[in-house]
Amino acid sequence: MKEILIFFVAHWYLSLFFQTFFLHRYAAHKAYTMSPFMEKVVYVLTWIFQGSNYLSPYGYGVMHRMHHAFADTENDPHSPKYDETIWKMMWKTKTVYSDIANKRIQVEKRFTEGVPDWISFDKFARSWPSRVFWGGLYVAFYAQFATTWWLWLLLPIHFLMSPIHGAIINWFAHKYGYRNFEVGDTSVNFLPVDFLMMGESYHNNHHKYGSRPNFGGVRWHEIDPTYVVMRILDKVGVIKLANQKEIVLERFKKAA
C-alpha cells in the first residue's frame, strides 16, 4: 500500500512543480531565464513527470497570457463568472488550449512572443502513443503494488492530474478565499498556507503582480515552495531569475 501512496504523492507534486515552474512561470511569464540546452532538459523532465497529462508549454503559455489579458471577461479562456459549472469551464479550457497548441487559431503576437515552442518534441509528447505508454506504466504499477480495492480509486486521478491542478486554481481560486489586493477580476488566494498547490493558490497576489517569481510573501504565512526551489536553482546557476527590481509589497500586520 505504501508504494501506491508514495507514487501518488510524488506524481502529484512533481507534475505540479513542472506545471508551475516551467509552463506557468517560464513559458507564460518569463519570471526567469535559462540556456537553450536547459530549456530542452526541462521540456523532457516535464514530459516525464506529467506523463499522460503532459501539457504543451506553448499552448499553456499562450492561453495563460490570454487569461491575464481578459480575466473574467467573455474572452477569458476559463472564468467561473461566465461558466455555470466547473465541468463546463474545464471543457472550454480544453477546447481553447487544444486550438492553440495545434495552431488551429490565429493568436495576437503579444500572446505568442517569447513562448517556448519545441514543435517536434511537443508533437511526440502530446501524441496518443506517448499518453498510452505512460498510462500503461501507471496501470502496471498499481497491478504490482495495490493491495486493496480502494487504492484503485486513485488511479484515474493520475490520468487527470493536470486538468485537476488547473481546475482547482481556475475555479476555486476565483470563488473562495481572501484578497490582499483589489484587482479588476475575481482572483483570490485560495489557501492561507499552500501545502497543496506549491504557491499557485496565491492567485490574487499573482494577478496583482503577474511577472513576480514569488507568488507568496505578502503575509507572513504565504510561503511559496516553488519560489524557494527557484532561488536555489538561481544560486547554483541552473536558471537566472529575471533582472527586475524587486517589488516591495506591503506586509500586513494581522494574519488572514
C-alpha positions in Angstrom: 0.0 0.0 0.0 2.7 2.5 0.9 4.3 2.2 -2.6 1.0 3.3 -4.1 0.6 6.3 -1.7 4.2 7.3 -2.3 3.8 7.1 -6.0 0.6 9.1 -5.9 2.0 11.9 -3.8 5.2 12.0 -5.8 3.3 12.2 -9.1 1.0 14.9 -7.7 3.8 17.2 -6.6 6.3 16.6 -9.4 3.7 17.0 -12.1 2.5 20.2 -10.3 6.0 21.5 -9.9 6.8 21.4 -13.6 3.5 22.9 -14.4 4.0 25.9 -12.2 7.8 26.2 -12.6 8.1 25.7 -16.4 4.7 26.1 -18.0 3.4 29.0 -15.8 6.4 31.0 -14.5 8.7 30.4 -17.5 6.6 29.9 -20.6 3.8 32.3 -19.7 5.6 34.9 -17.6 9.3 34.7 -18.2 10.0 35.0 -14.4 13.4 33.6 -15.1 15.7 32.7 -18.0 17.8 29.6 -18.7 20.0 28.3 -21.5 18.5 26.7 -24.7 20.0 23.4 -23.6 18.5 23.6 -20.1 15.2 24.6 -21.6 15.1 21.3 -23.6 16.1 19.4 -20.4 13.2 20.9 -18.6 10.9 20.1 -21.5 11.9 16.4 -21.2 11.5 16.4 -17.4 8.0 17.9 -17.8 7.1 15.1 -20.1 8.4 12.5 -17.7 6.7 13.9 -14.6 3.5 15.0 -16.2 3.4 11.7 -18.2 0.0 11.1 -19.7 -1.1 14.6 -18.6 1.7 16.4 -20.5 0.7 19.9 -21.4 2.3 21.9 -24.2 4.3 24.8 -22.9 3.3 26.8 -26.0 -0.4 26.0 -25.6 -0.3 26.6 -21.9 1.8 29.7 -22.0 -0.3 31.4 -24.7 -3.6 30.5 -23.1 -2.4 31.8 -19.7 -1.3 35.1 -21.2 -4.8 35.4 -22.6 -6.3 34.6 -19.2 -4.4 37.6 -17.7 -5.3 39.9 -20.5 -9.0 39.0 -20.5 -9.5 37.9 -16.9 -13.2 37.4 -16.0 -14.4 38.7 -19.4 -16.1 36.9 -22.2 -12.7 36.4 -23.9 -11.2 34.7 -20.8 -10.3 31.1 -21.7 -11.6 30.0 -18.3 -13.7 32.1 -15.9 -16.3 30.9 -13.3 -18.0 34.2 -14.0 -19.1 33.0 -17.5 -19.3 29.3 -17.0 -22.1 27.8 -14.8 -20.2 24.7 -13.7 -16.6 23.7 -13.2 -17.1 21.0 -15.9 -18.3 23.5 -18.5 -15.3 25.8 -17.7 -12.8 22.9 -18.0 -14.2 21.7 -21.3 -13.9 25.3 -22.7 -10.4 25.4 -21.3 -9.5 22.1 -23.1 -11.0 23.4 -26.3 -9.1 26.7 -26.3 -5.9 25.0 -25.2 -6.1 22.4 -28.0 -6.8 25.0 -30.6 -3.8 27.0 -29.5 -1.4 24.0 -29.1 -2.4 22.6 -32.5 -2.3 26.2 -34.0 -5.8 25.9 -35.4 -6.4 29.6 -34.5 -4.5 32.8 -35.0 -3.4 34.5 -31.8 -2.2 38.0 -31.3 1.6 38.3 -31.4 1.7 39.7 -27.8 0.5 36.3 -26.6 3.0 34.2 -28.5 6.2 36.3 -28.4 8.9 34.5 -26.5 6.8 31.5 -25.6 8.9 28.3 -25.9 7.9 26.1 -28.8 9.8 22.9 -29.4 7.5 21.7 -32.2 8.9 18.2 -32.8 9.1 17.2 -29.2 5.8 18.7 -28.3 4.1 16.7 -31.1 5.7 13.5 -29.7 4.9 14.2 -26.1 1.3 15.1 -26.8 0.7 12.0 -29.0 -1.6 9.2 -28.1 1.3 6.6 -28.2 3.1 8.7 -25.5 -0.1 9.0 -23.4 -0.8 5.3 -23.7 2.8 4.4 -22.8 2.6 6.4 -19.5 -0.9 5.2 -18.8 0.3 1.6 -19.2 3.0 2.2 -16.7 0.6 3.6 -14.2 -1.7 0.6 -14.5 1.2 -1.8 -14.3 2.4 -0.1 -11.1 -1.0 -0.4 -9.5 -1.3 -4.0 -10.6 2.0 -4.8 -8.9 1.5 -2.8 -5.6 -2.2 -2.2 -5.0 -3.1 -4.5 -2.1 -6.7 -3.4 -1.6 -9.5 -2.4 -3.8 -9.8 1.3 -2.7 -6.3 2.1 -3.8 -7.5 1.6 -7.4 -9.8 4.6 -6.9 -6.6 6.8 -7.0 -5.6 5.5 -10.5 -8.0 7.7 -12.6 -6.5 10.8 -10.9 -3.2 10.0 -12.5 -4.8 10.4 -15.9 -6.5 13.7 -14.9 -3.8 15.3 -12.8 -3.0 18.3 -14.9 -6.7 19.2 -15.5 -7.3 18.8 -11.8 -4.5 21.1 -10.9 -5.9 23.7 -13.4 -9.5 23.3 -12.1 -8.5 23.9 -8.5 -7.0 27.3 -9.3 -9.1 28.4 -12.3 -12.4 27.7 -10.4 -11.9 27.7 -6.7 -9.2 30.5 -6.7 -11.7 32.7 -8.4 -14.5 31.9 -6.0 -13.4 31.1 -2.5 -10.6 32.7 -0.4 -9.2 36.0 0.7 -7.9 39.0 -1.1 -4.7 41.0 -0.4 -5.3 43.4 -3.4 -8.2 44.8 -5.2 -7.8 43.9 -8.8 -10.1 44.0 -11.8 -11.1 40.4 -11.6 -12.3 37.8 -9.1 -9.0 36.3 -8.2 -8.5 35.3 -4.5 -5.9 33.5 -2.5 -7.5 30.1 -2.1 -5.2 28.6 0.6 -3.7 30.6 3.5 -0.9 28.0 3.7 -0.3 26.5 0.3 0.6 22.9 1.2 -1.4 21.6 -1.8 -0.6 23.7 -4.9 3.0 24.8 -4.5 2.3 28.5 -4.5 -0.3 28.5 -7.2 -3.2 29.2 -4.8 -1.9 32.7 -4.0 -3.8 33.7 -7.1 -4.8 37.2 -6.0 -1.2 38.0 -5.4 -0.2 36.6 -8.8 -2.9 38.6 -10.6 -1.7 41.8 -9.0 2.0 41.2 -9.9 1.9 38.7 -12.8 5.6 38.5 -13.6 6.8 38.3 -10.0 8.6 35.0 -9.4 7.3 34.7 -5.8 3.6 34.2 -5.7 3.5 34.4 -1.9 5.3 36.7 0.5 2.6 39.3 1.2 1.5 37.9 4.6 3.8 36.1 7.0 2.2 32.7 6.3 2.3 32.9 2.5 5.3 30.7 1.7 5.7 29.8 -2.0 7.5 26.4 -2.1 8.2 26.7 -5.9 9.9 30.1 -5.4 12.1 28.5 -2.7 13.3 25.9 -5.3 13.8 28.7 -7.9 16.0 30.6 -5.5 18.2 27.5 -5.1 18.3 26.9 -8.8 19.3 30.5 -9.4 22.1 30.3 -6.8 23.6 27.2 -8.5 23.3 28.7 -12.0 20.6 26.5 -13.5 18.3 29.4 -14.0 18.6 33.2 -13.7 15.7 35.0 -12.0 14.5 37.9 -14.1 16.6 41.0 -13.6 13.8 43.2 -12.4 13.6 45.5 -9.5 12.1 43.5 -6.6 8.5 44.5 -6.0 8.2 45.7 -2.4 4.9 44.5 -1.1 3.1 45.9 1.9 3.2 43.3 4.7 0.0 43.0 6.6 0.2 43.4 10.3 -2.6 40.9 11.0 -2.9 37.4 9.9 -5.6 36.4 7.4 
